[in-house]
């Protein structure tokens, strides 16, 4: 994410949050193993391929790709 211009603004027990120019944010919620993309505090549904690759890398680093998720 840093290579894309994002800054890590939080990394605690619940969240990892990356921010881009204070208007775009990607939040990983650790307890539920999910993430959200926000634009000016609203959910934004477009990311580019580099952001997708960064998200996939973060998921790999968190070990979520091997998680057994049940309903």
BELDAPE-V869953 format. One record per backbone hydrogen bond with DSSP energy under -0.5 kcal/mol. CO is the residue of the C=O (numbers start at 1). NH is the residue of the N-H. If there is no record, write none. Layout:
# BELDAPE-V869953
CO&NH, CO&NH
This chain:
# BELDAPE-V869953
1&4, 1&6, 2&5, 7&9, 7&19, 10&17, 14&30, 15&12, 16&28, 17&9, 17&10, 18&26, 19&7, 19&21, 20&23, 20&24, 23&40, 24&20, 25&38, 26&18, 27&29, 27&36, 28&16, 28&30, 29&33, 29&34, 30&33, 34&29, 36&27, 37&44, 38&25, 39&42, 42&39, 48&52, 49&53, 50&54, 51&55, 52&56, 53&57, 54&58, 55&59, 56&60, 57&61, 58&62, 59&63, 59&64, 59&65, 60&63, 63&66, 64&67, 67&69
